[in-house]
Amino acid sequence: MPKSPTVEITYCRLCGWGLRANWMVQELMHTFAEELGSVILTPDTTGGVFEVRLENDLVWSRKERGRFPEMKELKQLVRDRVAPERKLGHSDKA
């Protein structure tokens, strides 16, 4: 049986982004309960960091994109890598 992938959300603890990161963990674990092995929260103290990685591949960087991901976007990005055939209901692209 193949290993289930891990998502890591690194967030700036100093900026107070822990609640946002926690919410994203809950949403991802709910949506991808069967596909993901774990979602890890990693606090960062360098300032302004908010990154999402899937198996160490950068999926989202607030620094690169200039904003936080919408939950719909993040679910689509994760889905496209872990279960491309899966439908996301209202979160799917039109």
VMD Tcl script that draws the C-alpha trace (Angstrom):
set ca {
  {0.00 0.00 0.00}
  {1.48 3.40 -0.98}
  {2.23 5.96 1.70}
  {-0.43 8.64 2.15}
  {0.90 12.13 1.41}
  {1.59 14.79 4.02}
  {0.65 18.45 3.78}
  {2.67 20.95 5.82}
  {1.43 24.45 6.53}
  {4.15 26.79 7.76}
  {2.77 30.00 9.23}
  {4.12 33.10 10.95}
  {3.46 32.72 14.66}
  {4.38 36.36 15.26}
  {1.76 37.54 12.75}
  {-0.99 35.59 14.50}
  {-1.78 33.38 11.50}
  {-2.17 30.22 13.59}
  {-5.98 30.33 13.55}
  {-6.05 30.63 9.76}
  {-3.59 27.74 9.44}
  {-5.61 25.63 11.88}
  {-8.81 26.25 9.93}
  {-7.09 25.17 6.72}
  {-5.90 21.96 8.41}
  {-9.47 21.15 9.45}
  {-10.82 21.83 5.97}
  {-8.15 19.74 4.24}
  {-8.49 16.82 6.66}
  {-12.27 16.87 6.29}
  {-12.18 17.01 2.50}
  {-9.27 14.59 2.00}
  {-9.75 12.26 5.00}
  {-9.00 9.19 2.90}
  {-6.28 10.64 0.67}
  {-4.01 12.47 3.13}
  {-1.88 10.81 5.77}
  {-1.45 13.98 7.82}
  {-1.51 17.75 7.80}
  {1.25 19.31 9.88}
  {1.33 22.82 11.33}
  {4.79 24.37 11.60}
  {5.10 27.75 13.34}
  {7.73 30.09 11.92}
  {9.31 33.07 13.64}
  {11.08 34.77 10.73}
  {8.04 36.95 9.93}
  {5.42 36.94 7.22}
  {5.75 33.27 6.22}
  {2.68 31.34 5.07}
  {3.49 28.34 2.89}
  {1.71 25.12 2.03}
  {3.74 22.11 0.95}
  {2.63 18.70 -0.23}
  {5.37 16.11 0.20}
  {7.91 18.97 0.35}
  {6.69 20.47 -2.96}
  {5.61 24.10 -2.55}
  {1.89 24.38 -3.34}
  {1.32 27.93 -2.10}
  {3.53 30.78 -0.91}
  {2.03 33.99 0.41}
  {5.31 35.73 -0.38}
  {5.24 34.63 -4.04}
  {1.53 35.24 -4.62}
  {1.07 38.28 -2.40}
  {-1.95 36.85 -0.60}
  {-3.37 33.92 1.29}
  {-5.03 31.14 -0.71}
  {-8.79 30.96 -0.86}
  {-9.89 27.61 0.60}
  {-11.39 26.68 -2.76}
  {-8.02 27.26 -4.47}
  {-6.10 25.30 -1.88}
  {-8.48 22.34 -2.08}
  {-8.18 22.32 -5.87}
  {-4.37 22.41 -5.71}
  {-4.24 19.54 -3.22}
  {-6.90 17.55 -5.08}
  {-5.04 17.92 -8.39}
  {-2.04 16.20 -6.79}
  {-3.58 13.55 -4.53}
  {-6.88 12.63 -6.24}
  {-7.21 14.30 -9.65}
  {-10.35 12.35 -10.51}
  {-12.13 13.47 -7.35}
  {-14.99 15.96 -7.54}
  {-15.09 18.77 -4.97}
  {-18.70 19.82 -5.39}
  {-19.09 23.58 -5.08}
  {-15.33 23.99 -4.74}
  {-14.71 22.69 -8.27}
  {-13.69 24.96 -11.09}
  {-16.47 26.00 -13.45}
}
mol new
graphics top color blue
foreach p $ca { graphics top sphere $p radius 0.5 }
foreach p [lrange $ca 0 end-1] q [lrange $ca 1 end] { graphics top cylinder $p $q radius 0.2 }
display resetview
